[in-house]
Amino acid sequence: MKVRTSIFLLTIIAAAISGCDLLESGTHWKSDKFEVGWTDIRSNSNLFYRMDNNADSVSIVTACVFAAGANEQYIVVKQHPASDPATLNYYVLAKALYDPTERDHSESLAGPLTEEAYREMATRLALPELESVISESECRGSA
């Protein structure tokens, strides 16, 4: 009887562990190989580039990204840094200049930008509209 109970409990535990993702993840927004996604909690939302093998990705803008947009030339994101949720940053990525194999993205990525600097750049370059990908309050820790 004890052996049966032990086997039954071990089977239940094994099933629970194998069917349970310890780290959940998701994608909020996607444009070609560029995605805004999260791991573990939604406020870890960041802009990343999905490599050709679909298993690896390169982080471009760290958490917490809450708005994104794209056109043929640019990816734009709006972010509250996880270390300072009161700060608001904008980033502009030039797709043609982006190389995921390079560590330094300074040639292709402008930012962090203030709202004023971003608006000037948006007018000059005809940047795409930003759309909400998660609630801004999730980035500020008041969701």
ROMARZA-231805 format. One record per atom (N, C-alpha, C): atom name; residue number from 1; residue in one letter; x, y, z. Coordinates in nm, 4 decimals. Example, Ala and Ser with C-alpha at 12.3 -4.5 7.8 and 13.67 -1.06 7.14 Angstrom:
{'N', 1, 'A', {1.3190, -0.5690, 0.7800}}
{'CA', 1, 'A', {1.2300, -0.4500, 0.7800}}
{'C', 1, 'A', {1.3200, -0.3300, 0.7800}}
{'N', 2, 'S', {1.2850, -0.2250, 0.7080}}
{'CA', 2, 'S', {1.3670, -0.1060, 0.7140}}
{'C', 2, 'S', {1.2900, 0.0030, 0.7870}}
END
This chain:
{'N', 1, 'M', {0.0815, -0.1185, 0.0000}}
{'CA', 1, 'M', {0.0000, 0.0000, 0.0000}}
{'C', 1, 'M', {0.0868, 0.1262, 0.0000}}
{'N', 2, 'K', {0.1937, 0.1263, 0.0836}}
{'CA', 2, 'K', {0.2819, 0.2413, 0.0893}}
{'C', 2, 'K', {0.3518, 0.2634, -0.0446}}
{'N', 3, 'V', {0.3945, 0.1563, -0.1086}}
{'CA', 3, 'V', {0.4618, 0.1666, -0.2380}}
{'C', 3, 'V', {0.3674, 0.2276, -0.3410}}
{'N', 4, 'R', {0.2433, 0.1841, -0.3452}}
{'CA', 4, 'R', {0.1443, 0.2376, -0.4396}}
{'C', 4, 'R', {0.1213, 0.3866, -0.4159}}
{'N', 5, 'T', {0.1072, 0.4238, -0.2899}}
{'CA', 5, 'T', {0.0857, 0.5645, -0.2556}}
{'C', 5, 'T', {0.2063, 0.6478, -0.2956}}
{'N', 6, 'S', {0.3257, 0.5974, -0.2704}}
{'CA', 6, 'S', {0.4478, 0.6699, -0.3057}}
{'C', 6, 'S', {0.4587, 0.6869, -0.4571}}
{'N', 7, 'I', {0.4307, 0.5810, -0.5321}}
{'CA', 7, 'I', {0.4355, 0.5878, -0.6786}}
{'C', 7, 'I', {0.3308, 0.6869, -0.7297}}
{'N', 8, 'F', {0.2127, 0.6826, -0.6739}}
{'CA', 8, 'F', {0.1062, 0.7740, -0.7134}}
{'C', 8, 'F', {0.1482, 0.9191, -0.6876}}
{'N', 9, 'L', {0.2008, 0.9470, -0.5702}}
{'CA', 9, 'L', {0.2434, 1.0831, -0.5363}}
{'C', 9, 'L', {0.3579, 1.1296, -0.6261}}
{'N', 10, 'L', {0.4541, 1.0414, -0.6526}}
{'CA', 10, 'L', {0.5650, 1.0771, -0.7413}}
{'C', 10, 'L', {0.5160, 1.1063, -0.8828}}
{'N', 11, 'T', {0.4188, 1.0294, -0.9285}}
{'CA', 11, 'T', {0.3613, 1.0523, -1.0611}}
{'C', 11, 'T', {0.2918, 1.1877, -1.0672}}
{'N', 12, 'I', {0.2153, 1.2221, -0.9649}}
{'CA', 12, 'I', {0.1458, 1.3513, -0.9596}}
{'C', 12, 'I', {0.2464, 1.4659, -0.9572}}
{'N', 13, 'I', {0.3509, 1.4523, -0.8751}}
{'CA', 13, 'I', {0.4524, 1.5571, -0.8653}}
{'C', 13, 'I', {0.5258, 1.5738, -0.9981}}
{'N', 14, 'A', {0.5633, 1.4636, -1.0629}}
{'CA', 14, 'A', {0.6333, 1.4699, -1.1911}}
{'C', 14, 'A', {0.5459, 1.5361, -1.2975}}
{'N', 15, 'A', {0.4192, 1.5035, -1.2995}}
{'CA', 15, 'A', {0.3271, 1.5637, -1.3963}}
{'C', 15, 'A', {0.3128, 1.7135, -1.3716}}
{'N', 16, 'A', {0.3042, 1.7500, -1.2463}}
{'CA', 16, 'A', {0.2896, 1.8920, -1.2122}}
{'C', 16, 'A', {0.4134, 1.9712, -1.2518}}
{'N', 17, 'I', {0.5304, 1.9141, -1.2261}}
{'CA', 17, 'I', {0.6555, 1.9842, -1.2589}}
{'C', 17, 'I', {0.6730, 1.9955, -1.4096}}
{'N', 18, 'S', {0.6495, 1.8903, -1.4825}}
{'CA', 18, 'S', {0.6721, 1.8939, -1.6272}}
{'C', 18, 'S', {0.5694, 1.9788, -1.7005}}
{'N', 19, 'G', {0.4528, 1.9938, -1.6464}}
{'CA', 19, 'G', {0.3500, 2.0738, -1.7126}}
{'C', 19, 'G', {0.3477, 2.2175, -1.6681}}
{'N', 20, 'C', {0.4394, 2.2548, -1.5827}}
{'CA', 20, 'C', {0.4401, 2.3870, -1.5233}}
{'C', 20, 'C', {0.5634, 2.4624, -1.5701}}
{'N', 21, 'D', {0.5459, 2.5692, -1.6462}}
{'CA', 21, 'D', {0.6592, 2.6521, -1.6838}}
{'C', 21, 'D', {0.6988, 2.7369, -1.5655}}
{'N', 22, 'L', {0.8232, 2.7259, -1.5248}}
{'CA', 22, 'L', {0.8699, 2.8073, -1.4141}}
{'C', 22, 'L', {0.8850, 2.9519, -1.4575}}
{'N', 23, 'L', {0.9217, 2.9737, -1.5822}}
{'CA', 23, 'L', {0.9314, 3.1080, -1.6370}}
{'C', 23, 'L', {0.8314, 3.1205, -1.7511}}
{'N', 24, 'E', {0.7295, 3.1977, -1.7292}}
{'CA', 24, 'E', {0.6346, 3.2231, -1.8357}}
{'C', 24, 'E', {0.6898, 3.3347, -1.9233}}
{'N', 25, 'S', {0.6412, 3.3430, -2.0472}}
{'CA', 25, 'S', {0.6843, 3.4502, -2.1361}}
{'C', 25, 'S', {0.5735, 3.4768, -2.2371}}
{'N', 26, 'G', {0.5864, 3.5888, -2.3031}}
{'CA', 26, 'G', {0.4878, 3.6238, -2.4041}}
{'C', 26, 'G', {0.5382, 3.7361, -2.4929}}
{'N', 27, 'T', {0.4684, 3.7556, -2.6032}}
{'CA', 27, 'T', {0.5010, 3.8625, -2.6971}}
{'C', 27, 'T', {0.3819, 3.9568, -2.7042}}
{'N', 28, 'H', {0.4082, 4.0857, -2.6841}}
{'CA', 28, 'H', {0.3029, 4.1871, -2.6891}}
{'C', 28, 'H', {0.2866, 4.2455, -2.8290}}
{'N', 29, 'W', {0.3971, 4.2502, -2.9035}}
{'CA', 29, 'W', {0.4000, 4.3233, -3.0305}}
{'C', 29, 'W', {0.5099, 4.2639, -3.1165}}
{'N', 30, 'K', {0.4878, 4.2665, -3.2483}}
{'CA', 30, 'K', {0.5869, 4.2085, -3.3389}}
{'C', 30, 'K', {0.5854, 4.2827, -3.4719}}
{'N', 31, 'S', {0.7053, 4.3048, -3.5256}}
{'CA', 31, 'S', {0.7229, 4.3595, -3.6593}}
{'C', 31, 'S', {0.8435, 4.2891, -3.7195}}
{'N', 32, 'D', {0.8156, 4.1972, -3.8112}}
{'CA', 32, 'D', {0.9200, 4.1147, -3.8708}}
{'C', 32, 'D', {0.9943, 4.0405, -3.7589}}
{'N', 33, 'K', {1.1239, 4.0593, -3.7439}}
{'CA', 33, 'K', {1.1997, 3.9876, -3.6402}}
{'C', 33, 'K', {1.2155, 4.0690, -3.5121}}
{'N', 34, 'F', {1.1561, 4.1866, -3.5094}}
{'CA', 34, 'F', {1.1609, 4.2702, -3.3900}}
{'C', 34, 'F', {1.0356, 4.2437, -3.3075}}
{'N', 35, 'E', {1.0545, 4.2242, -3.1771}}
{'CA', 35, 'E', {0.9421, 4.1931, -3.0893}}
{'C', 35, 'E', {0.9547, 4.2680, -2.9571}}
{'N', 36, 'V', {0.8391, 4.2982, -2.8992}}
{'CA', 36, 'V', {0.8354, 4.3436, -2.7610}}
{'C', 36, 'V', {0.7744, 4.2280, -2.6831}}
{'N', 37, 'G', {0.8528, 4.1722, -2.5947}}
{'CA', 37, 'G', {0.8066, 4.0565, -2.5191}}
{'C', 37, 'G', {0.8586, 4.0595, -2.3774}}
{'N', 38, 'W', {0.8161, 3.9610, -2.3011}}
{'CA', 38, 'W', {0.8499, 3.9559, -2.1588}}
{'C', 38, 'W', {0.8801, 3.8127, -2.1169}}
{'N', 39, 'T', {0.9543, 3.8033, -2.0075}}
{'CA', 39, 'T', {0.9808, 3.6757, -1.9427}}
{'C', 39, 'T', {0.9526, 3.6923, -1.7947}}
{'N', 40, 'D', {0.8830, 3.5978, -1.7392}}
{'CA', 40, 'D', {0.8493, 3.5923, -1.5976}}
{'C', 40, 'D', {0.7344, 3.6862, -1.5608}}
{'N', 41, 'I', {0.7531, 3.8184, -1.5731}}
{'CA', 41, 'I', {0.6448, 3.9128, -1.5441}}
{'C', 41, 'I', {0.6348, 4.0143, -1.6575}}
{'N', 42, 'R', {0.5147, 4.0630, -1.6816}}
{'CA', 42, 'R', {0.4904, 4.1530, -1.7946}}
{'C', 42, 'R', {0.5721, 4.2817, -1.7880}}
{'N', 43, 'S', {0.6050, 4.3282, -1.6691}}
{'CA', 43, 'S', {0.6832, 4.4513, -1.6575}}
{'C', 43, 'S', {0.8299, 4.4312, -1.6971}}
{'N', 44, 'N', {0.8696, 4.3089, -1.7313}}
{'CA', 44, 'N', {1.0025, 4.2825, -1.7873}}
{'C', 44, 'N', {1.0029, 4.3003, -1.9392}}
{'N', 45, 'S', {0.9011, 4.3624, -1.9910}}
{'CA', 45, 'S', {0.8825, 4.3820, -2.1334}}
{'C', 45, 'S', {0.9994, 4.4586, -2.1962}}
{'N', 46, 'N', {1.0608, 4.3998, -2.3001}}
{'CA', 46, 'N', {1.1719, 4.4667, -2.3679}}
{'C', 46, 'N', {1.1658, 4.4456, -2.5179}}
{'N', 47, 'L', {1.2348, 4.5320, -2.5913}}
{'CA', 47, 'L', {1.2455, 4.5180, -2.7363}}
{'C', 47, 'L', {1.3624, 4.4267, -2.7657}}
{'N', 48, 'F', {1.3364, 4.3247, -2.8479}}
{'CA', 48, 'F', {1.4447, 4.2353, -2.8858}}
{'C', 48, 'F', {1.4319, 4.1955, -3.0321}}
{'N', 49, 'Y', {1.5398, 4.1397, -3.0835}}
{'CA', 49, 'Y', {1.5471, 4.0918, -3.2214}}
{'C', 49, 'Y', {1.5558, 3.9404, -3.2174}}
{'N', 50, 'R', {1.4655, 3.8734, -3.2878}}
{'CA', 50, 'R', {1.4618, 3.7265, -3.2922}}
{'C', 50, 'R', {1.5574, 3.6800, -3.4012}}
{'N', 51, 'M', {1.6554, 3.5976, -3.3638}}
{'CA', 51, 'M', {1.7542, 3.5483, -3.4595}}
{'C', 51, 'M', {1.6907, 3.4469, -3.5548}}
{'N', 52, 'D', {1.7617, 3.4141, -3.6616}}
{'CA', 52, 'D', {1.7096, 3.3250, -3.7652}}
{'C', 52, 'D', {1.6689, 3.1883, -3.7141}}
{'N', 53, 'N', {1.7375, 3.1382, -3.6117}}
{'CA', 53, 'N', {1.7044, 3.0051, -3.5613}}
{'C', 53, 'N', {1.5802, 3.0062, -3.4723}}
{'N', 54, 'N', {1.5241, 3.1248, -3.4476}}
{'CA', 54, 'N', {1.4005, 3.1428, -3.3694}}
{'C', 54, 'N', {1.4139, 3.1076, -3.2222}}
{'N', 55, 'A', {1.5278, 3.0530, -3.1817}}
{'CA', 55, 'A', {1.5462, 3.0170, -3.0414}}
{'C', 55, 'A', {1.6210, 3.1258, -2.9653}}
{'N', 56, 'D', {1.7060, 3.1985, -3.0342}}
{'CA', 56, 'D', {1.7866, 3.3014, -2.9697}}
{'C', 56, 'D', {1.7318, 3.4400, -3.0021}}
{'N', 57, 'S', {1.7576, 3.5329, -2.9114}}
{'CA', 57, 'S', {1.7171, 3.6711, -2.9345}}
{'C', 57, 'S', {1.8217, 3.7644, -2.8767}}
{'N', 58, 'V', {1.8225, 3.8871, -2.9273}}
{'CA', 58, 'V', {1.9152, 3.9900, -2.8824}}
{'C', 58, 'V', {1.8324, 4.1038, -2.8248}}
{'N', 59, 'S', {1.8574, 4.1374, -2.6987}}
{'CA', 59, 'S', {1.7861, 4.2480, -2.6366}}
{'C', 59, 'S', {1.8404, 4.3800, -2.6902}}
{'N', 60, 'I', {1.7484, 4.4714, -2.7238}}
{'CA', 60, 'I', {1.7877, 4.6010, -2.7784}}
{'C', 60, 'I', {1.7561, 4.7123, -2.6784}}
{'N', 61, 'V', {1.6326, 4.7146, -2.6272}}
{'CA', 61, 'V', {1.5913, 4.8112, -2.5252}}
{'C', 61, 'V', {1.5331, 4.7310, -2.4094}}
{'N', 62, 'T', {1.5886, 4.7513, -2.2904}}
{'CA', 62, 'T', {1.5482, 4.6741, -2.1734}}
{'C', 62, 'T', {1.4164, 4.7251, -2.1146}}
{'N', 63, 'A', {1.3688, 4.6527, -2.0156}}
{'CA', 63, 'A', {1.2413, 4.6816, -1.9501}}
{'C', 63, 'A', {1.2428, 4.8210, -1.8870}}
{'N', 64, 'C', {1.1299, 4.8761, -1.8920}}
{'CA', 64, 'C', {0.9962, 4.8293, -1.9237}}
{'C', 64, 'C', {0.9425, 4.9044, -2.0461}}
{'N', 65, 'V', {0.9371, 4.8355, -2.1598}}
{'CA', 65, 'V', {0.8834, 4.8925, -2.2841}}
{'C', 65, 'V', {0.7326, 4.8758, -2.2818}}
{'N', 66, 'F', {0.6585, 4.9862, -2.3001}}
{'CA', 66, 'F', {0.5126, 4.9775, -2.2943}}
{'C', 66, 'F', {0.4422, 5.0284, -2.4195}}
{'N', 67, 'A', {0.5176, 5.0814, -2.5165}}
{'CA', 67, 'A', {0.4584, 5.1241, -2.6437}}
{'C', 67, 'A', {0.5606, 5.1019, -2.7544}}
{'N', 68, 'A', {0.5120, 5.0691, -2.8742}}
{'CA', 68, 'A', {0.6014, 5.0420, -2.9866}}
{'C', 68, 'A', {0.5327, 5.0789, -3.1173}}
{'N', 69, 'G', {0.6136, 5.0981, -3.2197}}
{'CA', 69, 'G', {0.5615, 5.1251, -3.3531}}
{'C', 69, 'G', {0.6677, 5.0917, -3.4564}}
{'N', 70, 'A', {0.6252, 5.0739, -3.5800}}
{'CA', 70, 'A', {0.7193, 5.0380, -3.6860}}
{'C', 70, 'A', {0.6697, 5.0869, -3.8212}}
{'N', 71, 'N', {0.7648, 5.1157, -3.9073}}
{'CA', 71, 'N', {0.7373, 5.1358, -4.0494}}
{'C', 71, 'N', {0.8502, 5.0678, -4.1253}}
{'N', 72, 'E', {0.8654, 5.0948, -4.2531}}
{'CA', 72, 'E', {0.9686, 5.0277, -4.3326}}
{'C', 72, 'E', {1.1101, 5.0591, -4.2849}}
{'N', 73, 'Q', {1.1292, 5.1781, -4.2270}}
{'CA', 73, 'Q', {1.2640, 5.2211, -4.1916}}
{'C', 73, 'Q', {1.2975, 5.2149, -4.0426}}
{'N', 74, 'Y', {1.1966, 5.2319, -3.9579}}
{'CA', 74, 'Y', {1.2245, 5.2503, -3.8152}}
{'C', 74, 'Y', {1.1365, 5.1652, -3.7237}}
{'N', 75, 'I', {1.1940, 5.1347, -3.6077}}
{'CA', 75, 'I', {1.1207, 5.0805, -3.4934}}
{'C', 75, 'I', {1.1311, 5.1883, -3.3855}}
{'N', 76, 'V', {1.0194, 5.2205, -3.3213}}
{'CA', 76, 'V', {1.0205, 5.3174, -3.2122}}
{'C', 76, 'V', {0.9581, 5.2535, -3.0889}}
{'N', 77, 'V', {1.0138, 5.2846, -2.9718}}
{'CA', 77, 'V', {0.9577, 5.2335, -2.8466}}
{'C', 77, 'V', {0.9608, 5.3424, -2.7406}}
{'N', 78, 'K', {0.8694, 5.3250, -2.6457}}
{'CA', 78, 'K', {0.8577, 5.4151, -2.5306}}
{'C', 78, 'K', {0.8777, 5.3281, -2.4066}}
{'N', 79, 'Q', {0.9598, 5.3774, -2.3119}}
{'CA', 79, 'Q', {1.0034, 5.2932, -2.2004}}
{'C', 79, 'Q', {1.0120, 5.3722, -2.0698}}
{'N', 80, 'H', {0.9754, 5.3045, -1.9623}}
{'CA', 80, 'H', {1.0080, 5.3489, -1.8265}}
{'C', 80, 'H', {1.1165, 5.2530, -1.7799}}
{'N', 81, 'P', {1.2392, 5.3025, -1.7518}}
{'CA', 81, 'P', {1.3430, 5.2097, -1.7046}}
{'C', 81, 'P', {1.3004, 5.1408, -1.5756}}
{'N', 82, 'A', {1.3296, 5.0128, -1.5648}}
{'CA', 82, 'A', {1.2934, 4.9369, -1.4452}}
{'C', 82, 'A', {1.3571, 4.9978, -1.3201}}
{'N', 83, 'S', {1.4757, 5.0554, -1.3360}}
{'CA', 83, 'S', {1.5452, 5.1140, -1.2217}}
{'C', 83, 'S', {1.4880, 5.2493, -1.1791}}
{'N', 84, 'D', {1.4099, 5.3137, -1.2682}}
{'CA', 84, 'D', {1.3535, 5.4452, -1.2379}}
{'C', 84, 'D', {1.2208, 5.4622, -1.3122}}
{'N', 85, 'P', {1.1135, 5.4029, -1.2616}}
{'CA', 85, 'P', {0.9848, 5.4054, -1.3321}}
{'C', 85, 'P', {0.9262, 5.5449, -1.3548}}
{'N', 86, 'A', {0.9772, 5.6463, -1.2864}}
{'CA', 86, 'A', {0.9270, 5.7827, -1.3068}}
{'C', 86, 'A', {0.9857, 5.8457, -1.4332}}
{'N', 87, 'T', {1.0953, 5.7914, -1.4827}}
{'CA', 87, 'T', {1.1597, 5.8438, -1.6030}}
{'C', 87, 'T', {1.0908, 5.7890, -1.7277}}
{'N', 88, 'L', {1.0772, 5.8744, -1.8284}}
{'CA', 88, 'L', {1.0166, 5.8345, -1.9553}}
{'C', 88, 'L', {1.1204, 5.8492, -2.0653}}
{'N', 89, 'N', {1.1486, 5.7408, -2.1373}}
{'CA', 89, 'N', {1.2472, 5.7408, -2.2454}}
{'C', 89, 'N', {1.1835, 5.6977, -2.3767}}
{'N', 90, 'Y', {1.2395, 5.7477, -2.4853}}
{'CA', 90, 'Y', {1.2020, 5.7074, -2.6206}}
{'C', 90, 'Y', {1.3276, 5.6563, -2.6896}}
{'N', 91, 'Y', {1.3104, 5.5578, -2.7783}}
{'CA', 91, 'Y', {1.4199, 5.5037, -2.8566}}
{'C', 91, 'Y', {1.3754, 5.4910, -3.0017}}
{'N', 92, 'V', {1.4704, 5.5155, -3.0930}}
{'CA', 92, 'V', {1.4453, 5.5023, -3.2362}}
{'C', 92, 'V', {1.5537, 5.4122, -3.2940}}
{'N', 93, 'L', {1.5118, 5.3048, -3.3584}}
{'CA', 93, 'L', {1.6039, 5.2091, -3.4186}}
{'C', 93, 'L', {1.5923, 5.2162, -3.5704}}
{'N', 94, 'A', {1.7044, 5.2422, -3.6382}}
{'CA', 94, 'A', {1.7094, 5.2410, -3.7848}}
{'C', 94, 'A', {1.7304, 5.0968, -3.8302}}
{'N', 95, 'K', {1.6286, 5.0379, -3.8900}}
{'CA', 95, 'K', {1.6345, 4.8958, -3.9275}}
{'C', 95, 'K', {1.7509, 4.8642, -4.0211}}
{'N', 96, 'A', {1.7750, 4.9499, -4.1196}}
{'CA', 96, 'A', {1.8792, 4.9225, -4.2192}}
{'C', 96, 'A', {2.0189, 4.9203, -4.1578}}
{'N', 97, 'L', {2.0375, 4.9894, -4.0469}}
{'CA', 97, 'L', {2.1686, 4.9960, -3.9832}}
{'C', 97, 'L', {2.1861, 4.8923, -3.8721}}
{'N', 98, 'Y', {2.0789, 4.8265, -3.8338}}
{'CA', 98, 'Y', {2.0853, 4.7339, -3.7202}}
{'C', 98, 'Y', {2.1522, 4.6028, -3.7594}}
{'N', 99, 'D', {2.2498, 4.5616, -3.6789}}
{'CA', 99, 'D', {2.3191, 4.4341, -3.6971}}
{'C', 99, 'D', {2.3142, 4.3588, -3.5642}}
{'N', 100, 'P', {2.2350, 4.2520, -3.5551}}
{'CA', 100, 'P', {2.2201, 4.1812, -3.4280}}
{'C', 100, 'P', {2.3480, 4.1130, -3.3799}}
{'N', 101, 'T', {2.4474, 4.0975, -3.4661}}
{'CA', 101, 'T', {2.5719, 4.0332, -3.4238}}
{'C', 101, 'T', {2.6674, 4.1324, -3.3572}}
{'N', 102, 'E', {2.6392, 4.2604, -3.3671}}
{'CA', 102, 'E', {2.7219, 4.3635, -3.3040}}
{'C', 102, 'E', {2.6754, 4.3894, -3.1624}}
{'N', 103, 'R', {2.7670, 4.4090, -3.0710}}
{'CA', 103, 'R', {2.7334, 4.4407, -2.9316}}
{'C', 103, 'R', {2.6933, 4.5878, -2.9173}}
{'N', 104, 'D', {2.7572, 4.6738, -2.9929}}
{'CA', 104, 'D', {2.7336, 4.8170, -2.9845}}
{'C', 104, 'D', {2.6284, 4.8573, -3.0877}}
{'N', 105, 'H', {2.5152, 4.9078, -3.0386}}
{'CA', 105, 'H', {2.4065, 4.9472, -3.1289}}
{'C', 105, 'H', {2.3993, 5.0985, -3.1468}}
{'N', 106, 'S', {2.5048, 5.1701, -3.1122}}
{'CA', 106, 'S', {2.5008, 5.3163, -3.1181}}
{'C', 106, 'S', {2.4832, 5.3695, -3.2601}}
{'N', 107, 'E', {2.5234, 5.2929, -3.3606}}
{'CA', 107, 'E', {2.5047, 5.3358, -3.4997}}
{'C', 107, 'E', {2.3584, 5.3291, -3.5423}}
{'N', 108, 'S', {2.2845, 5.2346, -3.4849}}
{'CA', 108, 'S', {2.1466, 5.2120, -3.5301}}
{'C', 108, 'S', {2.0401, 5.2565, -3.4305}}
{'N', 109, 'L', {2.0786, 5.2793, -3.3046}}
{'CA', 109, 'L', {1.9809, 5.3088, -3.2001}}
{'C', 109, 'L', {2.0041, 5.4481, -3.1423}}
{'N', 110, 'A', {1.9009, 5.5324, -3.1500}}
{'CA', 110, 'A', {1.9052, 5.6640, -3.0866}}
{'C', 110, 'A', {1.8245, 5.6568, -2.9579}}
{'N', 111, 'G', {1.8851, 5.6983, -2.8468}}
{'CA', 111, 'G', {1.8141, 5.6979, -2.7202}}
{'C', 111, 'G', {1.9060, 5.6622, -2.6068}}
{'N', 112, 'P', {1.8625, 5.6869, -2.4868}}
{'CA', 112, 'P', {1.7285, 5.7357, -2.4524}}
{'C', 112, 'P', {1.7101, 5.8830, -2.4908}}
{'N', 113, 'L', {1.5910, 5.9115, -2.5424}}
{'CA', 113, 'L', {1.5548, 6.0470, -2.5833}}
{'C', 113, 'L', {1.4468, 6.1015, -2.4911}}
{'N', 114, 'T', {1.4493, 6.2327, -2.4699}}
{'CA', 114, 'T', {1.3399, 6.2982, -2.3981}}
{'C', 114, 'T', {1.2206, 6.3061, -2.4918}}
{'N', 115, 'E', {1.1047, 6.3379, -2.4369}}
{'CA', 115, 'E', {0.9856, 6.3514, -2.5203}}
{'C', 115, 'E', {1.0042, 6.4609, -2.6243}}
{'N', 116, 'E', {1.0642, 6.5715, -2.5848}}
{'CA', 116, 'E', {1.0857, 6.6828, -2.6782}}
{'C', 116, 'E', {1.1788, 6.6426, -2.7926}}
{'N', 117, 'A', {1.2897, 6.5776, -2.7597}}
{'CA', 117, 'A', {1.3843, 6.5327, -2.8625}}
{'C', 117, 'A', {1.3190, 6.4300, -2.9546}}
{'N', 118, 'Y', {1.2387, 6.3409, -2.8960}}
{'CA', 118, 'Y', {1.1696, 6.2401, -2.9754}}
{'C', 118, 'Y', {1.0708, 6.3056, -3.0726}}
{'N', 119, 'R', {0.9926, 6.4016, -3.0250}}
{'CA', 119, 'R', {0.8943, 6.4687, -3.1129}}
{'C', 119, 'R', {0.9628, 6.5381, -3.2297}}
{'N', 120, 'E', {1.0762, 6.6035, -3.2030}}
{'CA', 120, 'E', {1.1513, 6.6681, -3.3113}}
{'C', 120, 'E', {1.1979, 6.5653, -3.4130}}
{'N', 121, 'M', {1.2518, 6.4543, -3.3648}}
{'CA', 121, 'M', {1.2995, 6.3478, -3.4531}}
{'C', 121, 'M', {1.1821, 6.2846, -3.5289}}
{'N', 122, 'A', {1.0696, 6.2666, -3.4618}}
{'CA', 122, 'A', {0.9517, 6.2064, -3.5245}}
{'C', 122, 'A', {0.9030, 6.2917, -3.6413}}
{'N', 123, 'T', {0.9046, 6.4223, -3.6247}}
{'CA', 123, 'T', {0.8622, 6.5130, -3.7322}}
{'C', 123, 'T', {0.9618, 6.5087, -3.8478}}
{'N', 124, 'R', {1.0893, 6.5170, -3.8155}}
{'CA', 124, 'R', {1.1939, 6.5207, -3.9172}}
{'C', 124, 'R', {1.2020, 6.3911, -3.9975}}
{'N', 125, 'L', {1.1845, 6.2760, -3.9314}}
{'CA', 125, 'L', {1.2030, 6.1460, -3.9977}}
{'C', 125, 'L', {1.0721, 6.0748, -4.0339}}
{'N', 126, 'A', {0.9590, 6.1372, -4.0048}}
{'CA', 126, 'A', {0.8274, 6.0742, -4.0280}}
{'C', 126, 'A', {0.8209, 5.9369, -3.9603}}
{'N', 127, 'L', {0.8506, 5.9380, -3.8307}}
{'CA', 127, 'L', {0.8517, 5.8131, -3.7540}}
{'C', 127, 'L', {0.7103, 5.7563, -3.7403}}
{'N', 128, 'P', {0.6997, 5.6245, -3.7220}}
{'CA', 128, 'P', {0.5677, 5.5619, -3.7064}}
{'C', 128, 'P', {0.5030, 5.6013, -3.5729}}
{'N', 129, 'E', {0.3717, 5.5857, -3.5680}}
{'CA', 129, 'E', {0.2965, 5.6116, -3.4450}}
{'C', 129, 'E', {0.3285, 5.5046, -3.3424}}
{'N', 130, 'L', {0.3292, 5.5448, -3.2170}}
{'CA', 130, 'L', {0.3460, 5.4502, -3.1073}}
{'C', 130, 'L', {0.2098, 5.3941, -3.0680}}
{'N', 131, 'E', {0.2048, 5.2644, -3.0422}}
{'CA', 131, 'E', {0.0824, 5.2013, -2.9923}}
{'C', 131, 'E', {0.1134, 5.1325, -2.8608}}
{'N', 132, 'S', {0.0194, 5.1367, -2.7704}}
{'CA', 132, 'S', {0.0377, 5.0746, -2.6399}}
{'C', 132, 'S', {0.0476, 4.9229, -2.6564}}
{'N', 133, 'V', {0.1483, 4.8628, -2.5900}}
{'CA', 133, 'V', {0.1624, 4.7171, -2.5945}}
{'C', 133, 'V', {0.1307, 4.6540, -2.4595}}
{'N', 134, 'I', {0.1496, 4.7300, -2.3516}}
{'CA', 134, 'I', {0.0993, 4.6949, -2.2189}}
{'C', 134, 'I', {0.0607, 4.8253, -2.1512}}
{'N', 135, 'S', {-0.0121, 4.8155, -2.0447}}
{'CA', 135, 'S', {-0.0521, 4.9342, -1.9703}}
{'C', 135, 'S', {0.0716, 5.0026, -1.9112}}
{'N', 136, 'E', {0.0777, 5.1330, -1.9268}}
{'CA', 136, 'E', {0.1899, 5.2086, -1.8706}}
{'C', 136, 'E', {0.1998, 5.1875, -1.7197}}
{'N', 137, 'S', {0.0859, 5.1695, -1.6549}}
{'CA', 137, 'S', {0.0870, 5.1490, -1.5095}}
{'C', 137, 'S', {0.1596, 5.0200, -1.4692}}
{'N', 138, 'E', {0.1647, 4.9212, -1.5585}}
{'CA', 138, 'E', {0.2392, 4.7990, -1.5284}}
{'C', 138, 'E', {0.3880, 4.8270, -1.5155}}
{'N', 139, 'C', {0.4365, 4.9233, -1.5919}}
{'CA', 139, 'C', {0.5777, 4.9608, -1.5851}}
{'C', 139, 'C', {0.6082, 5.0445, -1.4617}}
{'N', 140, 'R', {0.5077, 5.1108, -1.4138}}
{'CA', 140, 'R', {0.5278, 5.1981, -1.2977}}
{'C', 140, 'R', {0.5004, 5.1255, -1.1669}}
{'N', 141, 'G', {0.4664, 4.9983, -1.1759}}
{'CA', 141, 'G', {0.4459, 4.9181, -1.0560}}
{'C', 141, 'G', {0.3141, 4.9413, -0.9856}}
{'N', 142, 'S', {0.2163, 4.9987, -1.0577}}
{'CA', 142, 'S', {0.0858, 5.0249, -0.9938}}
{'C', 142, 'S', {-0.0266, 4.9551, -1.0668}}
{'N', 143, 'A', {0.0070, 4.8417, -1.1295}}
{'CA', 143, 'A', {-0.0960, 4.7683, -1.2044}}
{'C', 143, 'A', {-0.1888, 4.6949, -1.1112}}
END
